[in-house]
């Protein structure tokens, strides 16, 4: 399972380049982000065998991955707003995503909280 998670973390740069190419061809950044988030969620969901029991944890983990992915996109020259990140999180996780956004509206702050929680475990 660890190999799967490391692979997902390892593809961020390649996926950022794919998104850059898609956007240059007229693709929608938000749609590209949703596709990548769905892929990552599937990997983490499978690795954690979530079955609705750990949806909040899964949302936190995917949100942290998404923030790191957006940093890769910024390195490629694609700016993604906090509002877009929040919208993608809510569209993927519904009520749980809304709670995370309500708790902290800035993705960077949520990412820092994720690190704090992870280190505390």
N, C-alpha and C positions, 0 to 999 in steps of 0.2 A: 504493500500500500504506500509506503514512503516513496518508492520509486515513482508512482503515479503523481504524487503531490509535487515532488521535485521536478518532474517533467512539465507540469503545468506552470510552475514558477520559472522554469527554464525557457519556455516558449514566448515569454512576454515580448522580448525584442523582435522576434520574428513576426509575431502577431501585430505588433505596432507597425512594422513595415508593410504588412498586408493591409492594415487599415489605412495607412497613408496612401498606398496605391489605389485602394477603393475610393477614397475621398477625392483623390486627384482625378479619377474617372467620373466623378459626379455622385458618388455614393453618400449616404447619410451617416454621419458620425454616430448618432444615437442608435441607429439600427445596427451598425457594426459593433458598437459596445454591447448591445443586448445579445447579439450572437455569441460574442466571446464570453460574456457573463453566464449565459446558459451552458456553454461548454464547460467552463470552470465549475459551475455549480454541480453539473453532472458528475464530474470527477470527484469533487469533495464529497458529494452526497454518497457516491458509491464507496469511497474510502472510509467514510464514517458510518455507513449503513444507517443513515439518519431516520428514515421512515417517520417523519414528522416529530420525532422525539427531541431532536436537537436543531430545530429550524432556526432559532435565534442565534445559536453558535455558528451554524452554517452561514447565516446572513452576515454576521460579523466577519467571518473568515473571507467570504467572497468580497465583501466591501473592502477589506484590507488589500486583497489581491487587485481589485479594480482600481484602487487609488494608486498602487504601484504601477499598474498598467498605464494609467493616465500619465504618470511621470515619464514613462517610456514614450508615449505619444507626444508629449511636450518636447522631448529630445528630438523627435522627428519633425517638429514644427506644427503640430496640431494642438490647438488650445481647446480644452474641454472645460466648460464652466462647472462650478459646484452644483448649480441647479440641474444640469444635465446628469451629473453623477447621481444626485439624489433621486431624480426621476427614474433612472435606470434601476436603481436599488429598489425603489417602491414598486416599479412595474414587475420586477422579478420576484419580490418577496411579500408584496401586499401589505397587510397589517403589520407584520414584523418589520418590514422595511420602513414603513411610516413611523413606527416607534423609534427606530434607530435615528431617523432623520429628525424627529421631534426632540429626542434626547440631545443630539448634537447636529446642527445643520451644516457644519463645515466638515467635508470629507477628511481633510488633513487632521482635524482634531479627533475624529473617530478612529483614524489610523493610529494616532498616538495612544488612544485609550486601548485599542486592541493590543499594542505592544505592552502597555502597562499590565493588562489583564493576563497576557501570556506569560510575562516574566513573574507574575505573582503566583502562577500555578505550580 
